[in-house]
C-alpha cells in the first residue's frame, strides 16, 4: 500500500496547488475588471490568463477531487448497496469506465501538446498570442494525475475487499 500512499500524497499536493491558484485568478480578474470598467482600458492578456489559470486549476485538481470522493455519482441504487457492494461497484466503474478514457486522453493529450510545442502554435483568443504549448501540456498532466488516482483507488478497494474490512 506504499504506492497508494505516494499517489494519494501526489493528489493532495496537486490539490493544494489547484486551491492556491484561486489567488492569482482572483487578482487577474480584479485587475481586468478595474482596467476595463473603471479605466476604460482593458488588457490584451486578462481573458487568456483567466481561462488558463482556471483550466490549470480544473485539470490538476481533478485527482484530488477523486481522492476525496468529491466527483458526482449517479445515486439511483448506489446508496442501497452494502459497503462491500460499494467497493465492488467502485472498482468495476474505475476499471471499466474511468481508467480507460484517462489512458486514452493522456496519450492523446501528449500528442496534442507536442504538436503545439513543435509547431510553435499560439493561442489566438485575444491579441496576446500566448504560446499554446504550456496550456495544452496541462491536458495530459491532468488526465494522467486523474488516472493515477484511479489506480490508487482500485488498489485500495481490492486490498480492502481481500482483507474483508469495510471503510
C-alpha positions as CSV (number, residue, x, y, z in Angstrom):
1,X,0.0,0.0,0.0
2,X,3.1,2.3,-0.1
3,X,2.3,3.1,-3.8
4,X,-1.2,4.1,-2.8
5,X,0.1,6.4,-0.1
6,X,2.5,8.0,-2.6
7,X,-0.2,8.5,-5.2
8,X,-2.5,10.0,-2.5
9,X,0.2,12.4,-1.5
10,X,0.7,13.5,-5.1
11,X,-3.1,14.1,-5.3
12,X,-3.0,16.1,-2.1
13,X,-0.1,18.1,-3.3
14,X,-1.7,18.9,-6.7
15,X,-5.0,19.6,-5.0
16,X,-3.2,22.2,-2.8
17,X,-1.7,23.8,-5.9
18,X,-5.1,23.9,-7.5
19,X,-6.6,25.6,-4.4
20,X,-3.8,28.2,-4.3
21,X,-4.4,29.0,-8.0
22,X,-7.6,30.8,-6.9
23,X,-5.5,33.7,-5.6
24,X,-3.7,34.6,-8.9
25,X,-7.0,34.0,-10.7
26,X,-8.8,36.4,-8.4
27,X,-6.1,39.0,-8.8
28,X,-6.2,38.9,-12.6
29,X,-10.0,39.1,-12.6
30,X,-9.9,42.1,-10.2
31,X,-7.3,43.8,-12.4
32,X,-9.2,43.2,-15.6
33,X,-12.4,44.5,-14.1
34,X,-10.6,47.6,-12.8
35,X,-8.9,48.2,-16.2
36,X,-12.0,47.5,-18.3
37,X,-14.8,49.2,-16.3
38,X,-13.0,51.9,-14.3
39,X,-10.1,52.9,-16.5
40,X,-11.9,52.0,-19.8
41,X,-8.7,50.3,-20.9
42,X,-9.0,46.5,-21.0
43,X,-5.9,44.4,-21.1
44,X,-5.0,42.2,-24.0
45,X,-3.9,39.4,-21.7
46,X,-6.6,39.3,-18.9
47,X,-9.1,37.0,-20.6
48,X,-6.4,34.5,-21.7
49,X,-4.7,34.5,-18.4
50,X,-8.0,33.9,-16.5
51,X,-9.0,30.9,-18.6
52,X,-5.5,29.4,-18.5
53,X,-5.4,29.6,-14.7
54,X,-8.9,28.2,-14.4
55,X,-8.0,25.4,-16.8
56,X,-4.9,24.6,-14.8
57,X,-6.9,24.6,-11.6
58,X,-9.6,22.3,-13.1
59,X,-7.2,19.9,-14.7
60,X,-4.8,19.4,-11.8
61,X,-7.5,19.5,-9.2
62,X,-9.4,16.5,-10.6
63,X,-7.2,13.9,-9.0
64,X,-7.6,15.5,-5.6
65,X,-11.4,15.6,-6.1
66,X,-11.3,11.8,-6.9
67,X,-9.1,11.2,-3.9
68,X,-11.6,13.0,-1.6
69,X,-14.5,11.2,-3.3
70,X,-15.9,14.5,-4.5
71,X,-16.9,13.7,-8.0
72,X,-20.6,13.4,-8.7
73,X,-22.2,9.9,-8.7
74,X,-25.5,8.8,-10.1
75,X,-27.0,7.6,-6.9
76,X,-30.0,5.7,-8.2
77,X,-29.1,2.4,-6.4
78,X,-25.6,3.1,-5.0
79,X,-26.9,4.0,-1.6
80,X,-28.7,0.7,-1.3
81,X,-25.5,-1.3,-1.7
82,X,-23.6,-2.8,1.2
83,X,-20.2,-1.4,1.9
84,X,-18.7,-4.4,0.2
85,X,-21.0,-3.9,-2.8
86,X,-20.0,-0.2,-3.0
87,X,-16.3,-1.3,-3.1
88,X,-17.0,-3.8,-5.9
89,X,-19.1,-1.3,-7.8
90,X,-16.4,1.5,-7.4
91,X,-13.7,-0.9,-8.5
92,X,-15.6,-2.0,-11.6
93,X,-16.5,1.5,-12.6
94,X,-12.9,2.7,-12.1
95,X,-11.5,-0.2,-14.2
96,X,-14.1,-0.1,-17.0
97,X,-15.4,3.4,-17.2
98,X,-12.8,5.8,-15.7
99,X,-9.4,4.4,-16.2
100,X,-9.5,3.5,-20.0
101,X,-10.5,7.1,-21.0
102,X,-7.9,8.5,-18.7
103,X,-5.2,6.5,-20.5
104,X,-6.5,7.5,-23.9
105,X,-6.9,11.2,-23.0
106,X,-3.4,11.2,-21.5
107,X,-1.9,9.6,-24.7
108,X,-3.9,11.9,-27.0
109,X,-3.1,14.9,-24.8
110,X,0.6,14.2,-25.1
111,X,0.3,14.2,-28.9
112,X,-1.9,17.3,-28.8
113,X,0.5,19.2,-26.6
114,X,3.6,18.0,-28.5
115,X,2.1,19.3,-31.8
116,X,1.6,22.7,-30.1
117,X,5.2,22.8,-28.9
118,X,6.7,21.6,-32.1
119,X,4.7,23.9,-34.4
120,X,5.1,26.9,-32.1
121,X,1.3,27.3,-32.0
122,X,0.0,30.4,-30.4
123,X,-3.4,30.9,-28.8
124,X,-5.5,33.4,-30.7
125,X,-8.5,34.0,-28.5
126,X,-7.2,37.6,-28.0
127,X,-4.4,39.7,-29.4
128,X,-1.9,38.4,-26.8
129,X,-1.0,35.4,-29.0
130,X,0.4,33.4,-26.0
131,X,2.2,30.1,-26.8
132,X,-0.3,27.2,-26.7
133,X,2.3,24.6,-25.5
134,X,2.1,25.3,-21.8
135,X,-1.7,25.3,-21.6
136,X,-2.1,22.2,-23.8
137,X,0.5,20.4,-21.7
138,X,-1.8,20.6,-18.7
139,X,-4.3,18.3,-20.5
140,X,-2.2,15.1,-20.4
141,X,-0.8,16.0,-17.0
142,X,-4.4,16.4,-15.6
143,X,-5.6,13.2,-17.1
144,X,-2.5,11.3,-16.0
145,X,-3.0,12.5,-12.5
146,X,-6.6,11.5,-12.5
147,X,-5.8,8.1,-14.0
148,X,-3.0,7.7,-11.3
149,X,-5.5,8.4,-8.5
150,X,-7.9,6.0,-10.2
151,X,-5.3,3.3,-10.0
152,X,-4.7,4.0,-6.3
153,X,-8.4,3.7,-5.6
154,X,-8.6,0.4,-7.5
155,X,-5.6,-1.0,-5.4
156,X,-7.1,0.3,-2.2
157,X,-10.5,-1.2,-3.0
158,X,-9.1,-4.6,-3.9
159,X,-6.9,-4.6,-0.8
160,X,-9.9,-3.7,1.4
161,X,-12.0,-6.4,-0.3
162,X,-9.3,-9.0,0.2
163,X,-8.9,-8.1,3.9
164,X,-12.6,-8.1,4.4
165,X,-12.5,-4.8,6.2
166,X,-15.1,-2.2,5.3
167,X,-14.3,1.5,5.3
